[in-house]
Amino acid sequence: MNMMNHSDVWMSGWSGGGMWIGTTIGIVVVVLLVVLIIKLSRR
């Protein structure tokens, strides 16, 4: 029940204008992955 409530709040926040937060987090994660790949490939 608690997990369902949490996901419901997350979804309502997502569609209620919190979309840019998820987009920003996604961009940051992609950038970090690219940096890690570059560092690993340089070794």
Rosetta constraint file for C-alpha pairs under 8 A:
AtomPair CA 1 CA 5 HARMONIC 6.18 0.50
AtomPair CA 2 CA 6 HARMONIC 6.16 0.50
AtomPair CA 3 CA 7 HARMONIC 6.18 0.50
AtomPair CA 4 CA 8 HARMONIC 6.06 0.50
AtomPair CA 5 CA 9 HARMONIC 6.24 0.50
AtomPair CA 6 CA 10 HARMONIC 6.18 0.50
AtomPair CA 7 CA 11 HARMONIC 6.05 0.50
AtomPair CA 8 CA 12 HARMONIC 6.17 0.50
AtomPair CA 9 CA 13 HARMONIC 6.03 0.50
AtomPair CA 10 CA 14 HARMONIC 5.98 0.50
AtomPair CA 11 CA 15 HARMONIC 6.31 0.50
AtomPair CA 12 CA 16 HARMONIC 5.78 0.50
AtomPair CA 13 CA 17 HARMONIC 6.53 0.50
AtomPair CA 13 CA 18 HARMONIC 5.42 0.50
AtomPair CA 13 CA 19 HARMONIC 7.89 0.50
AtomPair CA 14 CA 18 HARMONIC 4.61 0.50
AtomPair CA 14 CA 19 HARMONIC 5.05 0.50
AtomPair CA 14 CA 22 HARMONIC 7.72 0.50
AtomPair CA 15 CA 19 HARMONIC 6.50 0.50
AtomPair CA 18 CA 22 HARMONIC 6.98 0.50
AtomPair CA 19 CA 23 HARMONIC 6.32 0.50
AtomPair CA 20 CA 24 HARMONIC 5.97 0.50
AtomPair CA 21 CA 25 HARMONIC 6.20 0.50
AtomPair CA 22 CA 26 HARMONIC 6.07 0.50
AtomPair CA 23 CA 27 HARMONIC 6.22 0.50
AtomPair CA 24 CA 28 HARMONIC 6.22 0.50
AtomPair CA 25 CA 29 HARMONIC 6.16 0.50
AtomPair CA 26 CA 30 HARMONIC 6.23 0.50
AtomPair CA 27 CA 31 HARMONIC 6.17 0.50
AtomPair CA 28 CA 32 HARMONIC 6.17 0.50
AtomPair CA 29 CA 33 HARMONIC 6.19 0.50
AtomPair CA 30 CA 34 HARMONIC 6.21 0.50
AtomPair CA 31 CA 35 HARMONIC 6.22 0.50
AtomPair CA 32 CA 36 HARMONIC 6.18 0.50
AtomPair CA 33 CA 37 HARMONIC 6.16 0.50
AtomPair CA 34 CA 38 HARMONIC 6.18 0.50
AtomPair CA 35 CA 39 HARMONIC 6.16 0.50
AtomPair CA 36 CA 40 HARMONIC 6.09 0.50
AtomPair CA 37 CA 41 HARMONIC 6.03 0.50
AtomPair CA 38 CA 42 HARMONIC 6.20 0.50
AtomPair CA 39 CA 43 HARMONIC 6.85 0.50
